[in-house]
Amino acid sequence: METRIIHCNTKDILNLTLSEKSNGLEMVLVDTQNVPIARYGFDMEKLKGVNSISYHSNNIRIHFDDINPTSLSELDTVVE
């Protein structure tokens, strides 16, 4: 599975590579110190026929516009 790093508070459209479409994609949300906050997995079946993924992130998760991840792991955080 290929990995892409996504930073907090960003918005973009990712164009998928042939390798990502063939092997699956993991997107990891990281904070300003590059500490992982959340992980999202997309298997090759989910990416079939998909050329790009549009998203926006905040401080705790990534929101995908046109696709739902196959798997996800998000930390429940409390900010004071």
Secondary structure, DSSP 8 states (H G I E B T S, - for coil): -EEEEEETT-EEEEE--HHHHHH-EEEEEE-TT--EEEEEEE-HHHHTT--EEEEEE-SS-EEESS---SEEEE------
